[in-house]
Amino acid sequence: MWLIRRGNLSTLTREYDLGMKSLEVHNQPPPLVDYNLFRTDPVLESAVVNEGAGSVTETLDLFGARVGTAEVIEWGYLANRNIPILHTHDQYGSRIDQVEFHPAWHSLMDLAITHGLHSLPWEGDASEFAHTTRIAQMYMSSQIEAGHFCPISMTTSVVPSLQMTESVADLWLPRITTRSYDPTFRPADKKSGVLLGMGMTEKQGGSDVRANTTEAFPVNGGGPGGEYRITGHKWFVSAPMCDAFLILAQAPGGLSCFLLPRWTPDGQVNTLRLMRLKDKVGNRSNASSEIEFEDTYGELVGYEGRGIPTIIEMVNGTRLDCTMAGASLMRQSLTQAAWHVKYRHAFGSALIDKPLMQNVIADLEVETEVATLMMMRLAVAFDRAAVDPQEAAFKRIALPIAKYWVTKQTTPVVREAMECLGGNGYIEESMMPRLFRESPVNAIWEGSGNVIALDLLRAVTREPDSVKAFFVDLEEFDDANADVRAAVQRAKDSLYNTSDPEAEARMMVELLAKAWAATLIVRHGDQDLLDAYSSSRLRGHHGSHFGTLATDLPIESLARRAIPAL
Ligand SMILES: Cc1cc2nc3c(=O)[nH]c(=O)nc-3n(C[C@H](O)[C@H](O)[C@H](O)COP(=O)(O)OP(=O)(O)OC[C@H]3O[C@@H](n4cnc5c(N)ncnc54)[C@H](O)[C@@H]3O)c2cc1C
């Protein structure tokens, strides 16, 4: 007689009574569900507290418990297994240009939006730690499902660009901040809440948006908030079900930023044609499309010819979120790995008790904790930048460093974590393949590595105050340790002792990132982490791969930090 009971978590829950010894399942970990992603992540909690945002921990605690439930974890699996479908036409041949999502996607979106993850910094009663709270929450929810953070991120991030034209902001901001998820396809003024996307990339150029060929013609003189008609295309537009998009197009006065709603103000469907959905490596739950415009209604945001400075306000926000997403993928993959090796036995003992596995997990923990510290410090800078010029200057340079460093570290960390699960890590029923496929995207979109390194160079040459502010922040914490002091000096020297700054821009970012990471650890007050970081990342006692920490370090205790304590 055999009985197999499956709960709603079909891939994770198993209770076997097979009555046949050879079919008994043992030496596999229990399902990792119903755990609190905040309370089981001590570095996140202490980073929030150490950055002065202790007052928000209760909110994060509640959210962490919710996103770790078996129900939400299952939504993540379902939304990725049942990917969006584009419907360009109805059965009669009329264009409809709509995307169909699985109900699990809608549940994930609803959870994020009802918690204000798309709007916290812009709400009327926003807390002084709105960015910090939001980033910590996004970091937790993205661990469970990363695709839905894209429209959430874009909706939050477009606001500073919209605010450059009062009439546009007055109309759209109240619609964004309702905390109501309304996926219906109707004019925005008839909906209880809206989402916004963006389109910059065209076939002939993504990083170099000056190559955009889409054209915009003013109606009745145009000008900020005025009507334009737009013809052309965008090669990548994620989340095409959004209610409006910020796009770039060539106006008579040069490259400009426009808001394109899905419906025109007189209640007609606007002519945004969804041509195809991209068949992507990862980010499968999220729809990314190619769009064509034909005499499409748009409103100018900012001024003609000022498209890049206008939309860059949005890009700053999405780059913060890319940093968050990288850190989040690192943490979740390490959580999965540490959970597995805690329960999996081989050659007579649990894998976590093997010195070599401890070295691998500890090394991954070092990298992941640094990513979390950078993410939280940056989020706090976003909060303080509005009231503190030093923080605004610091943010200018810290943002490209964090975006570059964290998103590039993500794939190696996720790949090594996958290996900790052995063969199980390569099987689609585990979460690892999804995390792995997702891991490169944050380094590609919102400025690929070289573009980010060149952005840093631009800040160094054109905004020297940002460099000054950055080093003021670092030097406050570089006294404690000679290695840290030397790293900060090396980073400083790299900016000025160079014969070919463009060719050396990546090296500059790396040295700045390592110096910043080291001072963040000092600021965080964690001696074990500092010792491991100094030895491996600053003094070079480290091989080419993870698991090569020097053995005089507290490897076992660092490794055990990665295991979620339920
Ligand atoms: C899943 C996904 C979703 C996306 N969603 C959107 C979206 O919603 N809206 C949108 O507008 N775009 C979107 N994109 C596009 C994305 O932002 C671009 O692909 C990215 O900015 C790079 O542009 P590109 O593809 O044209 O590459 P290119 O600009 O051709 O760059 C190719 C490579 O050259 C490097 N490079 C560029 N300039 C230089 C230089 N001066 N020196 C040295 N190296 C350089 C880049 O770093 C990159 O490695 C999405 C992309 C993906 C993968």
The ligand as an SDF file (V2000), in Angstrom:
LIG
                    3D

 53 58  0  0  0  0  0  0  0  0999 V2000
   15.0340   41.4790  -19.7370 C   0  0  0  0  0  0  0  0  0  0  0  0
   15.2860   42.8530  -20.2490 C   0  0  0  0  0  0  0  0  0  0  0  0
   14.3280   43.8210  -20.0820 C   0  0  0  0  0  0  0  0  0  0  0  0
   14.5460   45.1210  -20.5520 C   0  0  0  0  0  0  0  0  0  0  0  0
   13.5870   46.0680  -20.3630 N   0  0  0  0  0  0  0  0  0  0  0  0
   13.7760   47.3160  -20.8460 C   0  0  0  0  0  0  0  0  0  0  0  0
   12.7780   48.3200  -20.7190 C   0  0  0  0  0  0  0  0  0  0  0  0
   11.7280   48.1070  -20.0970 O   0  0  0  0  0  0  0  0  0  0  0  0
   12.9990   49.5370  -21.2730 N   0  0  0  0  0  0  0  0  0  0  0  0
   14.1590   49.8200  -21.9300 C   0  0  0  0  0  0  0  0  0  0  0  0
   14.3050   50.9280  -22.4150 O   0  0  0  0  0  0  0  0  0  0  0  0
   15.1260   48.8890  -22.0700 N   0  0  0  0  0  0  0  0  0  0  0  0
   14.9590   47.6550  -21.5380 C   0  0  0  0  0  0  0  0  0  0  0  0
   15.9490   46.7130  -21.6780 N   0  0  0  0  0  0  0  0  0  0  0  0
   17.1070   47.0260  -22.4870 C   0  0  0  0  0  0  0  0  0  0  0  0
   18.3760   47.2330  -21.6990 C   0  0  0  0  0  0  0  0  0  0  0  0
   18.2780   48.3470  -20.8590 O   0  0  0  0  0  0  0  0  0  0  0  0
   19.5000   47.3390  -22.7150 C   0  0  0  0  0  0  0  0  0  0  0  0
   19.6270   46.0720  -23.3220 O   0  0  0  0  0  0  0  0  0  0  0  0
   20.8110   47.7730  -22.1020 C   0  0  0  0  0  0  0  0  0  0  0  0
   20.7120   49.1050  -21.6630 O   0  0  0  0  0  0  0  0  0  0  0  0
   21.9820   47.6670  -23.0910 C   0  0  0  0  0  0  0  0  0  0  0  0
   21.6680   48.2700  -24.3140 O   0  0  0  0  0  0  0  0  0  0  0  0
   21.8540   47.4630  -25.6950 P   0  0  0  0  0  0  0  0  0  0  0  0
   21.1420   46.1650  -25.5360 O   0  0  0  0  0  0  0  0  0  0  0  0
   21.4420   48.3210  -26.8160 O   0  0  0  0  0  0  0  0  0  0  0  0
   23.3780   47.1550  -25.7690 O   0  0  0  0  0  0  0  0  0  0  0  0
   24.5350   48.1450  -26.3020 P   0  0  0  0  0  0  0  0  0  0  0  0
   24.2270   49.5240  -25.8820 O   0  0  0  0  0  0  0  0  0  0  0  0
   24.7750   47.8680  -27.7120 O   0  0  0  0  0  0  0  0  0  0  0  0
   25.7560   47.6190  -25.4370 O   0  0  0  0  0  0  0  0  0  0  0  0
   26.4400   46.3870  -25.7180 C   0  0  0  0  0  0  0  0  0  0  0  0
   27.6520   46.2970  -24.8130 C   0  0  0  0  0  0  0  0  0  0  0  0
   28.5290   47.3730  -25.0940 O   0  0  0  0  0  0  0  0  0  0  0  0
   28.8910   48.0420  -23.8990 C   0  0  0  0  0  0  0  0  0  0  0  0
   29.1250   49.4600  -24.1970 N   0  0  0  0  0  0  0  0  0  0  0  0
   28.2170   50.3820  -24.5630 C   0  0  0  0  0  0  0  0  0  0  0  0
   28.7990   51.5820  -24.7030 N   0  0  0  0  0  0  0  0  0  0  0  0
   30.1130   51.4150  -24.4200 C   0  0  0  0  0  0  0  0  0  0  0  0
   31.2430   52.2760  -24.3900 C   0  0  0  0  0  0  0  0  0  0  0  0
   31.1180   53.5800  -24.6410 N   0  0  0  0  0  0  0  0  0  0  0  0
   32.4390   51.7510  -24.0450 N   0  0  0  0  0  0  0  0  0  0  0  0
   32.5710   50.4430  -23.7560 C   0  0  0  0  0  0  0  0  0  0  0  0
   31.5400   49.5930  -23.7660 N   0  0  0  0  0  0  0  0  0  0  0  0
   30.3250   50.0640  -24.0920 C   0  0  0  0  0  0  0  0  0  0  0  0
   27.7490   47.7890  -22.9330 C   0  0  0  0  0  0  0  0  0  0  0  0
   28.1930   47.8830  -21.5810 O   0  0  0  0  0  0  0  0  0  0  0  0
   27.3370   46.3780  -23.3320 C   0  0  0  0  0  0  0  0  0  0  0  0
   28.1290   45.4630  -22.6340 O   0  0  0  0  0  0  0  0  0  0  0  0
   15.7520   45.4240  -21.1990 C   0  0  0  0  0  0  0  0  0  0  0  0
   16.7330   44.4370  -21.3530 C   0  0  0  0  0  0  0  0  0  0  0  0
   16.5130   43.1670  -20.8880 C   0  0  0  0  0  0  0  0  0  0  0  0
   17.5730   42.1270  -21.0660 C   0  0  0  0  0  0  0  0  0  0  0  0
  1  2  1  0
  2  3  1  0
  2 52  2  0
  3  4  2  0
  4  5  1  0
  4 50  1  0
  5  6  2  0
  6  7  1  0
  6 13  1  0
  7  8  2  0
  7  9  1  0
  9 10  1  0
 10 11  2  0
 10 12  1  0
 12 13  2  0
 13 14  1  0
 14 15  1  0
 14 50  1  0
 15 16  1  0
 16 17  1  0
 16 18  1  0
 18 19  1  0
 18 20  1  0
 20 21  1  0
 20 22  1  0
 22 23  1  0
 23 24  1  0
 24 25  2  0
 24 26  1  0
 24 27  1  0
 27 28  1  0
 28 29  2  0
 28 30  1  0
 28 31  1  0
 31 32  1  0
 32 33  1  0
 33 34  1  0
 33 48  1  0
 34 35  1  0
 35 36  1  0
 35 46  1  0
 36 37  1  0
 36 45  1  0
 37 38  2  0
 38 39  1  0
 39 40  1  0
 39 45  2  0
 40 41  1  0
 40 42  2  0
 42 43  1  0
 43 44  2  0
 44 45  1  0
 46 47  1  0
 46 48  1  0
 48 49  1  0
 50 51  2  0
 51 52  1  0
 52 53  1  0
M  END
$$$$
